[in-house]
Amino acid sequence: MTDSLLCHWCPIQPDTPEHLLLHCHRHHSHHVALLHSLSVIHSHWPTLTDLLDGCTNTNQGFKTLNLTRTFLKKTNQLHRI
Ligand SMILES: [Zn+2]
């Protein structure tokens, strides 16, 4: 029996990239900063696909991936993605 499939900080939430990048309470202040930065370059609420895959606009995708990387570095979670 293992609990590795659940978030380390939110025991009832699955430990998924989407939870880590968009929902985990442990990183709330960093989520706010990330979503604020993303709101400048995205006209819609960013999805996990936006954060990890970039998009058809190369410049927008590059900026988004950089912001995602910054979030992961600030939260010390870069090794998990
Ligand atoms: Zn969590």
PDB file of the backbone (N, CA, C, O) and the ligand in Angstrom, with CONECT records:
HET     ZN  A 101       1
ATOM      1  N   MET A   1       0.854  -1.190   0.000  1.00  0.00           N
ATOM      2  CA  MET A   1       0.000   0.000   0.000  1.00  0.00           C
ATOM      3  C   MET A   1       0.892   1.243   0.000  1.00  0.00           C
ATOM      4  O   MET A   1       1.801   1.361   0.821  1.00  0.00           O
ATOM      5  N   THR A   2       0.629   2.154  -0.913  1.00  0.00           N
ATOM      6  CA  THR A   2       1.425   3.372  -0.994  1.00  0.00           C
ATOM      7  C   THR A   2       0.516   4.565  -1.218  1.00  0.00           C
ATOM      8  O   THR A   2      -0.557   4.440  -1.809  1.00  0.00           O
ATOM      9  N   ASP A   3       0.953   5.727  -0.739  1.00  0.00           N
ATOM     10  CA  ASP A   3       0.178   6.938  -0.977  1.00  0.00           C
ATOM     11  C   ASP A   3       0.870   7.829  -1.999  1.00  0.00           C
ATOM     12  O   ASP A   3       0.574   9.021  -2.077  1.00  0.00           O
ATOM     13  N   SER A   4       1.776   7.276  -2.773  1.00  0.00           N
ATOM     14  CA  SER A   4       2.552   8.075  -3.712  1.00  0.00           C
ATOM     15  C   SER A   4       1.701   8.653  -4.832  1.00  0.00           C
ATOM     16  O   SER A   4       2.151   9.549  -5.547  1.00  0.00           O
ATOM     17  N   LEU A   5       0.468   8.152  -4.999  1.00  0.00           N
ATOM     18  CA  LEU A   5      -0.390   8.683  -6.055  1.00  0.00           C
ATOM     19  C   LEU A   5      -1.157   9.913  -5.596  1.00  0.00           C
ATOM     20  O   LEU A   5      -1.895  10.523  -6.370  1.00  0.00           O
ATOM     21  N   LEU A   6      -0.974  10.275  -4.320  1.00  0.00           N
ATOM     22  CA  LEU A   6      -1.637  11.462  -3.788  1.00  0.00           C
ATOM     23  C   LEU A   6      -0.617  12.548  -3.523  1.00  0.00           C
ATOM     24  O   LEU A   6       0.555  12.276  -3.264  1.00  0.00           O
ATOM     25  N   CYS A   7      -1.090  13.804  -3.593  1.00  0.00           N
ATOM     26  CA  CYS A   7      -0.212  14.941  -3.352  1.00  0.00           C
ATOM     27  C   CYS A   7       0.387  14.880  -1.945  1.00  0.00           C
ATOM     28  O   CYS A   7      -0.295  14.520  -0.985  1.00  0.00           O
ATOM     29  N   HIS A   8       1.657  15.233  -1.838  1.00  0.00           N
ATOM     30  CA  HIS A   8       2.339  15.220  -0.550  1.00  0.00           C
ATOM     31  C   HIS A   8       1.706  16.195   0.436  1.00  0.00           C
ATOM     32  O   HIS A   8       1.694  15.939   1.640  1.00  0.00           O
ATOM     33  N   TRP A   9       1.176  17.317  -0.068  1.00  0.00           N
ATOM     34  CA  TRP A   9       0.636  18.359   0.794  1.00  0.00           C
ATOM     35  C   TRP A   9      -0.885  18.333   0.900  1.00  0.00           C
ATOM     36  O   TRP A   9      -1.454  18.855   1.859  1.00  0.00           O
ATOM     37  N   CYS A  10      -1.547  17.719  -0.098  1.00  0.00           N
ATOM     38  CA  CYS A  10      -3.010  17.653  -0.119  1.00  0.00           C
ATOM     39  C   CYS A  10      -3.397  16.178  -0.205  1.00  0.00           C
ATOM     40  O   CYS A  10      -3.600  15.671  -1.308  1.00  0.00           O
ATOM     41  N   PRO A  11      -3.503  15.487   0.900  1.00  0.00           N
ATOM     42  CA  PRO A  11      -3.642  14.029   0.919  1.00  0.00           C
ATOM     43  C   PRO A  11      -4.863  13.471   0.193  1.00  0.00           C
ATOM     44  O   PRO A  11      -4.926  12.269  -0.064  1.00  0.00           O
ATOM     45  N   ILE A  12      -5.830  14.320  -0.139  1.00  0.00           N
ATOM     46  CA  ILE A  12      -6.991  13.793  -0.853  1.00  0.00           C
ATOM     47  C   ILE A  12      -6.940  14.124  -2.341  1.00  0.00           C
ATOM     48  O   ILE A  12      -7.858  13.780  -3.086  1.00  0.00           O
ATOM     49  N   GLN A  13      -5.864  14.793  -2.782  1.00  0.00           N
ATOM     50  CA  GLN A  13      -5.762  15.165  -4.191  1.00  0.00           C
ATOM     51  C   GLN A  13      -4.750  14.272  -4.910  1.00  0.00           C
ATOM     52  O   GLN A  13      -3.720  13.923  -4.334  1.00  0.00           O
ATOM     53  N   PRO A  14      -5.029  13.899  -6.163  1.00  0.00           N
ATOM     54  CA  PRO A  14      -4.067  13.100  -6.917  1.00  0.00           C
ATOM     55  C   PRO A  14      -2.811  13.904  -7.229  1.00  0.00           C
ATOM     56  O   PRO A  14      -2.878  15.107  -7.482  1.00  0.00           O
ATOM     57  N   ASP A  15      -1.678  13.235  -7.209  1.00  0.00           N
ATOM     58  CA  ASP A  15      -0.402  13.897  -7.484  1.00  0.00           C
ATOM     59  C   ASP A  15      -0.177  13.919  -8.990  1.00  0.00           C
ATOM     60  O   ASP A  15       0.514  13.063  -9.540  1.00  0.00           O
ATOM     61  N   THR A  16      -0.766  14.901  -9.641  1.00  0.00           N
ATOM     62  CA  THR A  16      -0.678  15.017 -11.100  1.00  0.00           C
ATOM     63  C   THR A  16      -0.039  16.347 -11.473  1.00  0.00           C
ATOM     64  O   THR A  16      -0.022  17.274 -10.663  1.00  0.00           O
ATOM     65  N   PRO A  17       0.491  16.450 -12.697  1.00  0.00           N
ATOM     66  CA  PRO A  17       1.038  17.742 -13.127  1.00  0.00           C
ATOM     67  C   PRO A  17       0.007  18.864 -13.048  1.00  0.00           C
ATOM     68  O   PRO A  17       0.341  19.989 -12.677  1.00  0.00           O
ATOM     69  N   GLU A  18      -1.247  18.561 -13.395  1.00  0.00           N
ATOM     70  CA  GLU A  18      -2.287  19.595 -13.349  1.00  0.00           C
ATOM     71  C   GLU A  18      -2.499  20.089 -11.920  1.00  0.00           C
ATOM     72  O   GLU A  18      -2.633  21.292 -11.694  1.00  0.00           O
ATOM     73  N   HIS A  19      -2.529  19.181 -10.968  1.00  0.00           N
ATOM     74  CA  HIS A  19      -2.697  19.591  -9.574  1.00  0.00           C
ATOM     75  C   HIS A  19      -1.515  20.460  -9.134  1.00  0.00           C
ATOM     76  O   HIS A  19      -1.700  21.518  -8.534  1.00  0.00           O
ATOM     77  N   LEU A  20      -0.318  20.003  -9.436  1.00  0.00           N
ATOM     78  CA  LEU A  20       0.883  20.747  -9.034  1.00  0.00           C
ATOM     79  C   LEU A  20       0.914  22.147  -9.640  1.00  0.00           C
ATOM     80  O   LEU A  20       1.195  23.124  -8.945  1.00  0.00           O
ATOM     81  N   LEU A  21       0.625  22.240 -10.941  1.00  0.00           N
ATOM     82  CA  LEU A  21       0.795  23.513 -11.649  1.00  0.00           C
ATOM     83  C   LEU A  21      -0.370  24.477 -11.465  1.00  0.00           C
ATOM     84  O   LEU A  21      -0.187  25.690 -11.566  1.00  0.00           O
ATOM     85  N   LEU A  22      -1.570  23.954 -11.194  1.00  0.00           N
ATOM     86  CA  LEU A  22      -2.733  24.837 -11.189  1.00  0.00           C
ATOM     87  C   LEU A  22      -3.524  24.864  -9.884  1.00  0.00           C
ATOM     88  O   LEU A  22      -4.259  25.820  -9.635  1.00  0.00           O
ATOM     89  N   HIS A  23      -3.389  23.834  -9.045  1.00  0.00           N
ATOM     90  CA  HIS A  23      -4.323  23.746  -7.927  1.00  0.00           C
ATOM     91  C   HIS A  23      -3.718  23.561  -6.541  1.00  0.00           C
ATOM     92  O   HIS A  23      -4.378  23.889  -5.555  1.00  0.00           O
ATOM     93  N   CYS A  24      -2.509  23.056  -6.419  1.00  0.00           N
ATOM     94  CA  CYS A  24      -1.990  22.665  -5.102  1.00  0.00           C
ATOM     95  C   CYS A  24      -1.929  23.863  -4.146  1.00  0.00           C
ATOM     96  O   CYS A  24      -1.346  24.897  -4.471  1.00  0.00           O
ATOM     97  N   HIS A  25      -2.542  23.708  -2.958  1.00  0.00           N
ATOM     98  CA  HIS A  25      -2.578  24.796  -1.983  1.00  0.00           C
ATOM     99  C   HIS A  25      -1.186  25.149  -1.472  1.00  0.00           C
ATOM    100  O   HIS A  25      -0.949  26.283  -1.058  1.00  0.00           O
ATOM    101  N   ARG A  26      -0.274  24.199  -1.497  1.00  0.00           N
ATOM    102  CA  ARG A  26       1.085  24.423  -1.005  1.00  0.00           C
ATOM    103  C   ARG A  26       1.769  25.555  -1.770  1.00  0.00           C
ATOM    104  O   ARG A  26       2.611  26.265  -1.220  1.00  0.00           O
ATOM    105  N   HIS A  27       1.401  25.719  -3.046  1.00  0.00           N
ATOM    106  CA  HIS A  27       2.082  26.688  -3.905  1.00  0.00           C
ATOM    107  C   HIS A  27       1.155  27.829  -4.332  1.00  0.00           C
ATOM    108  O   HIS A  27       1.337  28.425  -5.393  1.00  0.00           O
ATOM    109  N   HIS A  28       0.163  28.123  -3.493  1.00  0.00           N
ATOM    110  CA  HIS A  28      -0.857  29.100  -3.880  1.00  0.00           C
ATOM    111  C   HIS A  28      -0.269  30.451  -4.300  1.00  0.00           C
ATOM    112  O   HIS A  28      -0.654  30.996  -5.334  1.00  0.00           O
ATOM    113  N   SER A  29       0.650  30.985  -3.516  1.00  0.00           N
ATOM    114  CA  SER A  29       1.192  32.313  -3.847  1.00  0.00           C
ATOM    115  C   SER A  29       1.922  32.296  -5.186  1.00  0.00           C
ATOM    116  O   SER A  29       1.900  33.280  -5.925  1.00  0.00           O
ATOM    117  N   HIS A  30       2.569  31.173  -5.494  1.00  0.00           N
ATOM    118  CA  HIS A  30       3.264  31.057  -6.779  1.00  0.00           C
ATOM    119  C   HIS A  30       2.261  30.882  -7.923  1.00  0.00           C
ATOM    120  O   HIS A  30       2.502  31.352  -9.034  1.00  0.00           O
ATOM    121  N   HIS A  31       1.127  30.200  -7.653  1.00  0.00           N
ATOM    122  CA  HIS A  31       0.070  30.087  -8.664  1.00  0.00           C
ATOM    123  C   HIS A  31      -0.450  31.469  -9.047  1.00  0.00           C
ATOM    124  O   HIS A  31      -0.650  31.776 -10.222  1.00  0.00           O
ATOM    125  N   VAL A  32      -0.665  32.298  -8.017  1.00  0.00           N
ATOM    126  CA  VAL A  32      -1.194  33.641  -8.261  1.00  0.00           C
ATOM    127  C   VAL A  32      -0.240  34.414  -9.164  1.00  0.00           C
ATOM    128  O   VAL A  32      -0.665  35.060 -10.121  1.00  0.00           O
ATOM    129  N   ALA A  33       1.060  34.343  -8.851  1.00  0.00           N
ATOM    130  CA  ALA A  33       2.057  35.052  -9.659  1.00  0.00           C
ATOM    131  C   ALA A  33       2.113  34.490 -11.071  1.00  0.00           C
ATOM    132  O   ALA A  33       2.195  35.245 -12.039  1.00  0.00           O
ATOM    133  N   LEU A  34       2.068  33.165 -11.193  1.00  0.00           N
ATOM    134  CA  LEU A  34       2.121  32.525 -12.510  1.00  0.00           C
ATOM    135  C   LEU A  34       0.899  32.914 -13.347  1.00  0.00           C
ATOM    136  O   LEU A  34       1.035  33.302 -14.508  1.00  0.00           O
ATOM    137  N   LEU A  35      -0.289  32.808 -12.756  1.00  0.00           N
ATOM    138  CA  LEU A  35      -1.511  33.103 -13.516  1.00  0.00           C
ATOM    139  C   LEU A  35      -1.598  34.585 -13.868  1.00  0.00           C
ATOM    140  O   LEU A  35      -2.120  34.946 -14.923  1.00  0.00           O
ATOM    141  N   HIS A  36      -1.087  35.443 -12.986  1.00  0.00           N
ATOM    142  CA  HIS A  36      -1.066  36.868 -13.303  1.00  0.00           C
ATOM    143  C   HIS A  36      -0.164  37.121 -14.514  1.00  0.00           C
ATOM    144  O   HIS A  36      -0.536  37.862 -15.424  1.00  0.00           O
ATOM    145  N   SER A  37       1.007  36.512 -14.524  1.00  0.00           N
ATOM    146  CA  SER A  37       1.930  36.682 -15.657  1.00  0.00           C
ATOM    147  C   SER A  37       1.324  36.105 -16.930  1.00  0.00           C
ATOM    148  O   SER A  37       1.451  36.688 -18.006  1.00  0.00           O
ATOM    149  N   LEU A  38       0.663  34.955 -16.802  1.00  0.00           N
ATOM    150  CA  LEU A  38       0.076  34.312 -17.981  1.00  0.00           C
ATOM    151  C   LEU A  38      -1.101  35.106 -18.536  1.00  0.00           C
ATOM    152  O   LEU A  38      -1.375  35.054 -19.735  1.00  0.00           O
ATOM    153  N   SER A  39      -1.800  35.845 -17.665  1.00  0.00           N
ATOM    154  CA  SER A  39      -2.975  36.595 -18.127  1.00  0.00           C
ATOM    155  C   SER A  39      -2.582  37.677 -19.120  1.00  0.00           C
ATOM    156  O   SER A  39      -3.409  38.135 -19.907  1.00  0.00           O
ATOM    157  N   VAL A  40      -1.322  38.083 -19.082  1.00  0.00           N
ATOM    158  CA  VAL A  40      -0.839  39.110 -20.008  1.00  0.00           C
ATOM    159  C   VAL A  40      -0.711  38.547 -21.425  1.00  0.00           C
ATOM    160  O   VAL A  40      -0.897  39.267 -22.406  1.00  0.00           O
ATOM    161  N   ILE A  41      -0.389  37.247 -21.523  1.00  0.00           N
ATOM    162  CA  ILE A  41      -0.122  36.660 -22.846  1.00  0.00           C
ATOM    163  C   ILE A  41      -1.203  35.691 -23.307  1.00  0.00           C
ATOM    164  O   ILE A  41      -1.183  35.262 -24.460  1.00  0.00           O
ATOM    165  N   HIS A  42      -2.163  35.329 -22.422  1.00  0.00           N
ATOM    166  CA  HIS A  42      -3.250  34.436 -22.811  1.00  0.00           C
ATOM    167  C   HIS A  42      -4.586  35.151 -22.636  1.00  0.00           C
ATOM    168  O   HIS A  42      -4.806  35.838 -21.638  1.00  0.00           O
ATOM    169  N   SER A  43      -5.473  34.986 -23.610  1.00  0.00           N
ATOM    170  CA  SER A  43      -6.783  35.620 -23.507  1.00  0.00           C
ATOM    171  C   SER A  43      -7.765  34.743 -22.741  1.00  0.00           C
ATOM    172  O   SER A  43      -8.859  35.195 -22.400  1.00  0.00           O
ATOM    173  N   HIS A  44      -7.391  33.498 -22.467  1.00  0.00           N
ATOM    174  CA  HIS A  44      -8.271  32.590 -21.734  1.00  0.00           C
ATOM    175  C   HIS A  44      -7.534  32.075 -20.504  1.00  0.00           C
ATOM    176  O   HIS A  44      -6.325  32.263 -20.370  1.00  0.00           O
ATOM    177  N   TRP A  45      -8.270  31.425 -19.611  1.00  0.00           N
ATOM    178  CA  TRP A  45      -7.667  30.829 -18.426  1.00  0.00           C
ATOM    179  C   TRP A  45      -6.755  29.707 -18.889  1.00  0.00           C
ATOM    180  O   TRP A  45      -7.214  28.783 -19.560  1.00  0.00           O
ATOM    181  N   PRO A  46      -5.460  29.764 -18.542  1.00  0.00           N
ATOM    182  CA  PRO A  46      -4.531  28.756 -19.063  1.00  0.00           C
ATOM    183  C   PRO A  46      -4.855  27.341 -18.593  1.00  0.00           C
ATOM    184  O   PRO A  46      -5.278  27.124 -17.457  1.00  0.00           O
ATOM    185  N   THR A  47      -4.650  26.404 -19.479  1.00  0.00           N
ATOM    186  CA  THR A  47      -4.870  24.995 -19.165  1.00  0.00           C
ATOM    187  C   THR A  47      -3.522  24.311 -19.007  1.00  0.00           C
ATOM    188  O   THR A  47      -2.477  24.904 -19.274  1.00  0.00           O
ATOM    189  N   LEU A  48      -3.557  23.068 -18.574  1.00  0.00           N
ATOM    190  CA  LEU A  48      -2.310  22.312 -18.442  1.00  0.00           C
ATOM    191  C   LEU A  48      -1.610  22.191 -19.789  1.00  0.00           C
ATOM    192  O   LEU A  48      -0.382  22.238 -19.861  1.00  0.00           O
ATOM    193  N   THR A  49      -2.394  22.035 -20.860  1.00  0.00           N
ATOM    194  CA  THR A  49      -1.819  21.943 -22.203  1.00  0.00           C
ATOM    195  C   THR A  49      -1.059  23.221 -22.544  1.00  0.00           C
ATOM    196  O   THR A  49       0.028  23.165 -23.119  1.00  0.00           O
ATOM    197  N   ASP A  50      -1.628  24.369 -22.193  1.00  0.00           N
ATOM    198  CA  ASP A  50      -0.936  25.643 -22.443  1.00  0.00           C
ATOM    199  C   ASP A  50       0.403  25.675 -21.714  1.00  0.00           C
ATOM    200  O   ASP A  50       1.415  26.100 -22.271  1.00  0.00           O
ATOM    201  N   LEU A  51       0.395  25.221 -20.463  1.00  0.00           N
ATOM    202  CA  LEU A  51       1.584  25.335 -19.622  1.00  0.00           C
ATOM    203  C   LEU A  51       2.713  24.424 -20.083  1.00  0.00           C
ATOM    204  O   LEU A  51       3.883  24.791 -19.978  1.00  0.00           O
ATOM    205  N   LEU A  52       2.378  23.245 -20.590  1.00  0.00           N
ATOM    206  CA  LEU A  52       3.414  22.263 -20.908  1.00  0.00           C
ATOM    207  C   LEU A  52       3.706  22.131 -22.391  1.00  0.00           C
ATOM    208  O   LEU A  52       4.817  21.761 -22.771  1.00  0.00           O
ATOM    209  N   ASP A  53       2.733  22.426 -23.230  1.00  0.00           N
ATOM    210  CA  ASP A  53       2.929  22.197 -24.658  1.00  0.00           C
ATOM    211  C   ASP A  53       3.184  23.465 -25.448  1.00  0.00           C
ATOM    212  O   ASP A  53       3.517  23.398 -26.632  1.00  0.00           O
ATOM    213  N   GLY A  54       3.033  24.631 -24.812  1.00  0.00           N
ATOM    214  CA  GLY A  54       3.122  25.848 -25.590  1.00  0.00           C
ATOM    215  C   GLY A  54       1.872  25.950 -26.456  1.00  0.00           C
ATOM    216  O   GLY A  54       0.824  25.425 -26.082  1.00  0.00           O
ATOM    217  N   CYS A  55       1.961  26.600 -27.579  1.00  0.00           N
ATOM    218  CA  CYS A  55       0.804  26.746 -28.452  1.00  0.00           C
ATOM    219  C   CYS A  55       1.279  27.038 -29.867  1.00  0.00           C
ATOM    220  O   CYS A  55       2.479  27.008 -30.141  1.00  0.00           O
ATOM    221  N   THR A  56       0.334  27.323 -30.775  1.00  0.00           N
ATOM    222  CA  THR A  56       0.691  27.526 -32.166  1.00  0.00           C
ATOM    223  C   THR A  56       1.464  28.822 -32.388  1.00  0.00           C
ATOM    224  O   THR A  56       2.233  28.936 -33.343  1.00  0.00           O
ATOM    225  N   ASN A  57       1.256  29.809 -31.495  1.00  0.00           N
ATOM    226  CA  ASN A  57       2.023  31.048 -31.570  1.00  0.00           C
ATOM    227  C   ASN A  57       3.359  30.806 -30.860  1.00  0.00           C
ATOM    228  O   ASN A  57       3.402  30.722 -29.632  1.00  0.00           O
ATOM    229  N   THR A  58       4.434  30.695 -31.618  1.00  0.00           N
ATOM    230  CA  THR A  58       5.723  30.285 -31.067  1.00  0.00           C
ATOM    231  C   THR A  58       6.198  31.204 -29.951  1.00  0.00           C
ATOM    232  O   THR A  58       6.675  30.725 -28.922  1.00  0.00           O
ATOM    233  N   ASN A  59       6.075  32.519 -30.135  1.00  0.00           N
ATOM    234  CA  ASN A  59       6.537  33.460 -29.129  1.00  0.00           C
ATOM    235  C   ASN A  59       5.726  33.329 -27.843  1.00  0.00           C
ATOM    236  O   ASN A  59       6.280  33.359 -26.744  1.00  0.00           O
ATOM    237  N   GLN A  60       4.404  33.182 -27.989  1.00  0.00           N
ATOM    238  CA  GLN A  60       3.534  33.027 -26.823  1.00  0.00           C
ATOM    239  C   GLN A  60       3.857  31.716 -26.100  1.00  0.00           C
ATOM    240  O   GLN A  60       3.920  31.678 -24.871  1.00  0.00           O
ATOM    241  N   GLY A  61       4.060  30.648 -26.866  1.00  0.00           N
ATOM    242  CA  GLY A  61       4.388  29.353 -26.272  1.00  0.00           C
ATOM    243  C   GLY A  61       5.704  29.391 -25.523  1.00  0.00           C
ATOM    244  O   GLY A  61       5.832  28.813 -24.444  1.00  0.00           O
ATOM    245  N   PHE A  62       6.681  30.073 -26.097  1.00  0.00           N
ATOM    246  CA  PHE A  62       7.993  30.183 -25.458  1.00  0.00           C
ATOM    247  C   PHE A  62       7.887  30.930 -24.131  1.00  0.00           C
ATOM    248  O   PHE A  62       8.465  30.505 -23.130  1.00  0.00           O
ATOM    249  N   LYS A  63       7.148  32.046 -24.119  1.00  0.00           N
ATOM    250  CA  LYS A  63       6.969  32.814 -22.883  1.00  0.00           C
ATOM    251  C   LYS A  63       6.245  31.974 -21.833  1.00  0.00           C
ATOM    252  O   LYS A  63       6.588  32.008 -20.651  1.00  0.00           O
ATOM    253  N   THR A  64       5.233  31.217 -22.283  1.00  0.00           N
ATOM    254  CA  THR A  64       4.470  30.391 -21.352  1.00  0.00           C
ATOM    255  C   THR A  64       5.351  29.318 -20.731  1.00  0.00           C
ATOM    256  O   THR A  64       5.307  29.099 -19.521  1.00  0.00           O
ATOM    257  N   LEU A  65       6.150  28.651 -21.554  1.00  0.00           N
ATOM    258  CA  LEU A  65       7.029  27.607 -21.022  1.00  0.00           C
ATOM    259  C   LEU A  65       8.050  28.202 -20.060  1.00  0.00           C
ATOM    260  O   LEU A  65       8.388  27.572 -19.057  1.00  0.00           O
ATOM    261  N   ASN A  66       8.544  29.394 -20.345  1.00  0.00           N
ATOM    262  CA  ASN A  66       9.489  30.056 -19.435  1.00  0.00           C
ATOM    263  C   ASN A  66       8.829  30.353 -18.091  1.00  0.00           C
ATOM    264  O   ASN A  66       9.442  30.152 -17.042  1.00  0.00           O
ATOM    265  N   LEU A  67       7.577  30.834 -18.115  1.00  0.00           N
ATOM    266  CA  LEU A  67       6.866  31.124 -16.871  1.00  0.00           C
ATOM    267  C   LEU A  67       6.614  29.842 -16.086  1.00  0.00           C
ATOM    268  O   LEU A  67       6.718  29.828 -14.860  1.00  0.00           O
ATOM    269  N   THR A  68       6.281  28.758 -16.802  1.00  0.00           N
ATOM    270  CA  THR A  68       6.053  27.468 -16.141  1.00  0.00           C
ATOM    271  C   THR A  68       7.347  26.986 -15.492  1.00  0.00           C
ATOM    272  O   THR A  68       7.335  26.486 -14.367  1.00  0.00           O
ATOM    273  N   ARG A  69       8.455  27.135 -16.200  1.00  0.00           N
ATOM    274  CA  ARG A  69       9.751  26.717 -15.658  1.00  0.00           C
ATOM    275  C   ARG A  69      10.097  27.540 -14.417  1.00  0.00           C
ATOM    276  O   ARG A  69      10.588  26.999 -13.426  1.00  0.00           O
ATOM    277  N   THR A  70       9.838  28.861 -14.472  1.00  0.00           N
ATOM    278  CA  THR A  70      10.106  29.716 -13.319  1.00  0.00           C
ATOM    279  C   THR A  70       9.293  29.274 -12.117  1.00  0.00           C
ATOM    280  O   THR A  70       9.808  29.216 -11.001  1.00  0.00           O
ATOM    281  N   PHE A  71       8.016  28.959 -12.342  1.00  0.00           N
ATOM    282  CA  PHE A  71       7.155  28.478 -11.261  1.00  0.00           C
ATOM    283  C   PHE A  71       7.754  27.223 -10.636  1.00  0.00           C
ATOM    284  O   PHE A  71       7.839  27.113  -9.413  1.00  0.00           O
ATOM    285  N   LEU A  72       8.168  26.281 -11.476  1.00  0.00           N
ATOM    286  CA  LEU A  72       8.695  25.011 -10.970  1.00  0.00           C
ATOM    287  C   LEU A  72      10.008  25.211 -10.217  1.00  0.00           C
ATOM    288  O   LEU A  72      10.284  24.502  -9.249  1.00  0.00           O
ATOM    289  N   LYS A  73      10.816  26.172 -10.656  1.00  0.00           N
ATOM    290  CA  LYS A  73      12.066  26.440  -9.954  1.00  0.00           C
ATOM    291  C   LYS A  73      11.787  27.085  -8.593  1.00  0.00           C
ATOM    292  O   LYS A  73      12.408  26.724  -7.594  1.00  0.00           O
ATOM    293  N   LYS A  74      10.855  28.034  -8.558  1.00  0.00           N
ATOM    294  CA  LYS A  74      10.533  28.719  -7.300  1.00  0.00           C
ATOM    295  C   LYS A  74       9.925  27.764  -6.282  1.00  0.00           C
ATOM    296  O   LYS A  74      10.119  27.927  -5.077  1.00  0.00           O
ATOM    297  N   THR A  75       9.191  26.768  -6.767  1.00  0.00           N
ATOM    298  CA  THR A  75       8.548  25.825  -5.857  1.00  0.00           C
ATOM    299  C   THR A  75       9.415  24.588  -5.631  1.00  0.00           C
ATOM    300  O   THR A  75       8.997  23.660  -4.939  1.00  0.00           O
ATOM    301  N   ASN A  76      10.602  24.567  -6.201  1.00  0.00           N
ATOM    302  CA  ASN A  76      11.523  23.426  -6.073  1.00  0.00           C
ATOM    303  C   ASN A  76      10.882  22.124  -6.575  1.00  0.00           C
ATOM    304  O   ASN A  76      11.105  21.054  -6.009  1.00  0.00           O
ATOM    305  N   GLN A  77      10.094  22.230  -7.629  1.00  0.00           N
ATOM    306  CA  GLN A  77       9.414  21.048  -8.167  1.00  0.00           C
ATOM    307  C   GLN A  77       9.845  20.737  -9.595  1.00  0.00           C
ATOM    308  O   GLN A  77       9.230  19.901 -10.259  1.00  0.00           O
ATOM    309  N   LEU A  78      10.891  21.398 -10.072  1.00  0.00           N
ATOM    310  CA  LEU A  78      11.298  21.204 -11.464  1.00  0.00           C
ATOM    311  C   LEU A  78      11.667  19.754 -11.762  1.00  0.00           C
ATOM    312  O   LEU A  78      11.470  19.285 -12.883  1.00  0.00           O
ATOM    313  N   HIS A  79      12.192  19.049 -10.783  1.00  0.00           N
ATOM    314  CA  HIS A  79      12.605  17.667 -10.987  1.00  0.00           C
ATOM    315  C   HIS A  79      11.422  16.715 -11.181  1.00  0.00           C
ATOM    316  O   HIS A  79      11.606  15.580 -11.619  1.00  0.00           O
ATOM    317  N   ARG A  80      10.205  17.176 -10.856  1.00  0.00           N
ATOM    318  CA  ARG A  80       9.041  16.272 -10.899  1.00  0.00           C
ATOM    319  C   ARG A  80       8.361  16.241 -12.253  1.00  0.00           C
ATOM    320  O   ARG A  80       7.584  15.329 -12.535  1.00  0.00           O
ATOM    321  N   ILE A  81       8.639  17.215 -13.085  1.00  0.00           N
ATOM    322  CA  ILE A  81       7.953  17.274 -14.388  1.00  0.00           C
ATOM    323  C   ILE A  81       8.829  16.639 -15.461  1.00  0.00           C
ATOM    324  O   ILE A  81       8.437  16.587 -16.627  1.00  0.00           O
TER     325      ILE A  81
HETATM  326 ZN    ZN A 101      -1.358  19.532  -3.449  1.00  0.00          ZN2+
END
